[in-house]
Amino acid sequence: MLYVNGKWVEEGQVAVHPEDRGYNFGDGIYEVVRIYKGRMYQWDGHLTRLFRSAKEIKMELPWSAEELTDLANQLIAKNNITEKDDATLYLQVSRGTAPRVHDIPSGIQPVIMGFVRRKDRPVAEMKKGLTAQLVEDIRWLRCDIKTLNLLGAVLVKQYAKDAGAQESILHRNGVITECSASNLFVVKNGELYTHQADNLILHGITRQVVIDLARSNGITVHEEAFDIAFLKQADEVFLTSTTAEIMPIISVDGVAVGNGQPGPVALTLQDLFEQHINASVLV
């Protein structure tokens, strides 16, 4: 079951108004929430970011946090997600429907849509790791807002795929930012480095969990920009995201990272992250 602007509908019954601004302009926001064992993980963080994204694009959400939480729980229930299931929940809010003009019409009402998909954890991939390609970061300058404007992310992911890699590592004039749909960390001498949470990267929910877990377990974390040369000298590289969790990157531009295998810091953080998941869903 899908939820679309106040109605519960089946697959194939959804209609998008031709002048919906999400459809015309990508004028909207979204969140993807992980569900482990039938329970939402880090929901409060995702909800806070949704409201922040709305504020940053001058959209006032007409729903309270409690109403959105109730909607999320209904989506889980109506899609028969049980304590045995891992899944993802997708919520999207477009600015609404109005005659097609570039400025923001007054009195427009946001349109909300949501669905749930069963999705297993990428355990095999996390043990093996991914290959990556360096790609120029062609996205806009407000990557901290989780908007529907994802064409830049689509293209940089495709550039990497066309080059024979599984993921892109983005850089602006040689300074590493993040990946196509995830945050990036490198390890040097046992310490973590990741771009600071400014307008050039998404303020990732999993990114923050990893930073907190690392620091609470004695791993130094540097939130500061670094360049391509530093990346290529790294002992380990990994990405983080809601669906990929902590995913090692074993080569960049065809050159092995370290020994070409997931490194000890990434593996340690994977274990700590799994413990955090279990503690969260069992409370």
C-alpha positions as CSV (number, residue, x, y, z in Angstrom):
1,M,0.0,0.0,0.0
2,L,1.1,3.5,-0.8
3,Y,0.0,6.7,0.8
4,V,-0.6,9.7,-1.5
5,N,-1.9,13.0,-0.2
6,G,-4.4,11.6,2.3
7,K,-5.3,8.4,0.4
8,W,-4.2,4.8,0.6
9,V,-3.8,3.3,-2.8
10,E,-2.4,0.2,-4.5
11,E,0.5,0.0,-6.8
12,G,-0.4,1.3,-10.3
13,Q,-3.2,3.6,-9.0
14,V,-1.1,6.6,-8.3
15,A,-1.6,9.7,-10.5
16,V,0.7,12.7,-10.5
17,H,-0.8,16.0,-11.4
18,P,1.1,17.4,-14.5
19,E,1.6,20.7,-12.7
20,D,2.9,19.2,-9.4
21,R,6.0,21.2,-8.7
22,G,7.9,18.1,-7.6
23,Y,7.3,16.6,-11.1
24,N,8.0,19.9,-12.9
25,F,10.9,21.3,-10.9
26,G,12.1,18.7,-8.4
27,D,10.6,21.2,-6.0
28,G,10.4,19.0,-2.9
29,I,12.1,17.0,-0.2
30,Y,12.4,13.4,0.9
31,E,13.8,11.0,3.4
32,V,14.7,7.3,3.2
33,V,14.4,5.6,6.6
34,R,15.9,2.1,7.5
35,I,13.7,-0.4,9.1
36,Y,15.4,-3.2,11.0
37,K,13.3,-6.1,12.4
38,G,10.1,-4.2,11.8
39,R,11.2,-1.0,13.6
40,M,12.4,2.3,12.3
41,Y,16.1,3.1,12.9
42,Q,17.1,6.7,13.7
43,W,13.6,8.0,12.9
44,D,14.0,11.1,15.0
45,G,17.1,12.1,13.1
46,H,15.4,11.7,9.7
47,L,12.3,13.6,10.9
48,T,14.5,16.5,12.2
49,R,16.3,16.6,8.8
50,L,13.0,16.6,6.9
51,F,11.8,19.6,8.8
52,R,15.2,21.3,8.3
53,S,15.1,20.6,4.5
54,A,11.6,22.1,4.3
55,K,12.7,25.2,6.1
56,E,15.7,25.6,3.8
57,I,13.6,25.6,0.7
58,K,11.0,27.9,2.3
59,M,8.3,25.2,2.6
60,E,6.1,25.1,5.6
61,L,5.0,21.5,6.4
62,P,1.3,21.3,7.5
63,W,1.9,18.1,9.5
64,S,3.3,17.8,13.0
65,A,6.1,15.4,14.0
66,E,3.5,13.2,15.7
67,E,1.3,13.1,12.6
68,L,4.3,12.1,10.4
69,T,5.3,9.4,12.9
70,D,1.8,8.0,12.9
71,L,1.9,8.0,9.1
72,A,5.2,6.1,9.1
73,N,3.9,3.5,11.5
74,Q,0.8,3.1,9.4
75,L,2.9,2.5,6.3
76,I,4.8,-0.2,8.1
77,A,1.6,-1.9,9.4
78,K,-0.3,-1.7,6.1
79,N,2.6,-3.2,4.2
80,N,2.8,-6.2,6.7
81,I,6.3,-5.4,7.9
82,T,6.9,-7.6,10.9
83,E,9.6,-8.0,13.5
84,K,11.2,-10.5,11.1
85,D,11.6,-7.9,8.2
86,D,14.2,-5.5,7.2
87,A,12.9,-2.7,4.9
88,T,13.1,0.9,3.9
89,L,10.5,3.6,4.2
90,Y,10.4,6.5,1.7
91,L,8.6,9.8,2.4
92,Q,8.4,12.5,-0.2
93,V,6.9,16.0,0.0
94,S,6.5,18.1,-3.1
95,R,5.6,21.8,-2.7
96,G,2.3,21.0,-4.4
97,T,0.3,21.8,-7.5
98,A,0.1,25.2,-9.1
99,P,0.4,26.8,-12.6
100,R,4.0,26.3,-13.8
101,V,6.0,29.4,-12.8
102,H,9.5,29.5,-11.4
103,D,8.8,31.6,-8.3
104,I,6.9,30.1,-5.4
105,P,3.1,30.5,-5.7
106,S,1.3,31.7,-2.5
107,G,-1.2,29.5,-0.9
108,I,0.1,26.3,-2.3
109,Q,-0.4,23.1,-0.3
110,P,2.3,20.5,0.0
111,V,1.7,17.0,-1.3
112,I,3.0,14.0,0.7
113,M,3.6,10.5,-0.6
114,G,5.1,7.5,1.1
115,F,5.8,3.8,0.6
116,V,7.7,0.8,2.2
117,R,9.9,-1.8,0.4
118,R,11.4,-4.9,2.0
119,K,15.2,-4.6,1.7
120,D,17.8,-6.9,3.2
121,R,21.0,-5.6,4.7
122,P,23.9,-5.6,2.2
123,V,26.0,-8.0,4.3
124,A,27.8,-9.7,1.4
125,E,28.8,-6.4,-0.2
126,M,30.0,-5.0,3.1
127,K,32.3,-8.0,3.5
128,K,33.6,-7.7,-0.1
129,G,33.7,-3.9,-0.7
130,L,33.1,-1.8,-3.7
131,T,35.2,-0.2,-6.5
132,A,35.0,3.6,-7.0
133,Q,35.9,6.2,-9.6
134,L,36.9,9.8,-9.0
135,V,34.3,12.1,-10.7
136,E,34.0,15.9,-10.7
137,D,31.2,17.1,-8.4
138,I,28.8,18.7,-10.7
139,R,25.9,19.1,-8.2
140,W,24.5,22.3,-6.9
141,L,25.9,24.1,-3.9
142,R,23.2,23.1,-1.4
143,C,23.9,19.4,-1.0
144,D,23.0,19.7,2.7
145,I,19.3,19.9,1.7
146,K,17.7,16.5,0.9
147,T,15.7,17.6,-2.1
148,L,14.2,15.9,-5.1
149,N,16.8,17.5,-7.4
150,L,18.9,14.4,-7.9
151,L,20.0,14.6,-11.6
152,G,23.5,15.5,-10.6
153,A,23.7,12.5,-8.4
154,V,22.3,10.3,-11.1
155,L,24.9,11.5,-13.6
156,V,27.9,11.1,-11.4
157,K,26.9,7.6,-10.5
158,Q,26.4,6.8,-14.2
159,Y,29.9,8.3,-15.0
160,A,31.4,5.9,-12.5
161,K,29.4,2.9,-13.9
162,D,30.5,3.8,-17.4
163,A,34.1,3.7,-16.2
164,G,33.6,0.2,-14.8
165,A,33.3,1.2,-11.2
166,Q,30.4,0.7,-8.7
167,E,30.5,4.1,-7.0
168,S,31.7,7.6,-7.6
169,I,33.9,9.6,-5.3
170,L,33.2,13.3,-5.9
171,H,35.6,16.2,-5.8
172,R,35.3,20.0,-6.3
173,N,38.5,21.3,-7.8
174,G,40.4,18.5,-6.2
175,V,38.8,18.6,-2.8
176,I,36.9,15.4,-1.9
177,T,33.2,15.9,-0.9
178,E,31.2,12.7,-0.8
179,C,29.8,10.0,-3.0
180,S,26.8,10.0,-5.4
181,A,24.4,9.1,-2.6
182,S,26.5,8.6,0.5
183,N,29.1,10.2,2.7
184,L,32.8,9.3,2.5
185,F,35.4,8.5,5.2
186,V,39.1,7.7,4.8
187,V,41.4,6.2,7.4
188,K,45.0,7.3,7.9
189,N,47.1,5.9,10.7
190,G,44.0,4.6,12.5
191,E,42.2,8.0,12.4
192,L,39.0,8.9,10.5
193,Y,38.7,11.8,8.1
194,T,35.5,13.1,6.5
195,H,34.4,16.4,4.9
196,Q,32.8,18.8,7.4
197,A,29.0,19.0,7.5
198,D,28.6,22.2,5.4
199,N,26.6,23.0,2.3
200,L,28.7,20.8,0.1
201,I,27.6,17.4,1.6
202,L,24.5,15.8,2.9
203,H,24.4,15.8,6.7
204,G,24.1,12.0,6.8
205,I,22.2,10.2,9.6
206,T,24.5,7.2,9.3
207,R,27.5,9.5,9.0
208,Q,26.7,11.0,12.4
209,V,26.1,7.6,14.0
210,V,29.5,6.4,12.7
211,I,31.3,9.6,14.0
212,D,29.7,9.1,17.4
213,L,30.5,5.4,17.6
214,A,34.1,6.1,16.5
215,R,34.7,8.8,19.1
216,S,33.0,6.8,21.9
217,N,35.3,3.9,21.2
218,G,38.6,5.8,21.1
219,I,38.9,6.4,17.3
220,T,39.9,10.0,16.5
221,V,37.6,11.7,13.9
222,H,38.6,14.7,11.8
223,E,35.7,16.6,10.2
224,E,37.7,18.6,7.7
225,A,38.2,18.7,3.9
226,F,41.0,16.8,2.3
227,D,42.2,16.5,-1.3
228,I,42.6,13.8,-3.9
229,A,46.3,13.2,-2.9
230,F,45.3,12.5,0.7
231,L,42.6,10.1,-0.5
232,K,45.0,8.2,-2.6
233,Q,47.4,7.8,0.4
234,A,44.6,6.5,2.7
235,D,44.9,3.2,4.4
236,E,41.2,2.6,4.1
237,V,38.2,4.2,2.4
238,F,34.5,3.6,3.1
239,L,31.2,5.2,2.5
240,T,28.2,5.4,4.8
241,S,24.4,5.7,4.1
242,T,21.1,4.6,5.3
243,T,20.9,1.6,2.9
244,A,24.6,0.8,2.4
245,E,25.5,1.2,6.2
246,I,29.3,1.1,6.4
247,M,30.6,0.0,2.9
248,P,34.3,-0.4,2.3
249,I,35.8,0.9,-1.0
250,I,38.6,-1.4,-2.1
251,S,39.9,0.5,-5.1
252,V,39.8,4.0,-6.6
253,D,40.4,4.6,-10.3
254,G,41.5,1.0,-10.5
255,V,44.2,1.3,-7.9
256,A,43.8,-0.8,-4.7
257,V,43.1,0.9,-1.4
258,G,45.6,-0.6,1.1
259,N,45.7,-4.3,0.4
260,G,42.5,-4.2,-1.7
261,Q,40.4,-5.7,1.1
262,P,38.1,-4.1,3.7
263,G,40.3,-2.7,6.4
264,P,40.3,-3.2,10.2
265,V,38.8,0.2,11.1
266,A,35.9,-0.3,8.7
267,L,35.3,-3.8,10.0
268,T,35.4,-2.6,13.6
269,L,32.9,0.1,12.9
270,Q,30.7,-2.4,11.1
271,D,30.6,-4.5,14.3
272,L,29.9,-1.4,16.4
273,F,27.1,-0.3,14.0
274,E,25.5,-3.7,14.2
275,Q,25.5,-3.6,18.0
276,H,23.9,-0.1,17.7
277,I,21.2,-1.4,15.4
278,N,20.4,-4.3,17.8
279,A,20.3,-2.0,20.8
280,S,18.0,0.4,19.0
281,V,15.5,-2.2,17.7
282,L,15.4,-4.2,20.9
283,V,14.5,-1.4,23.2
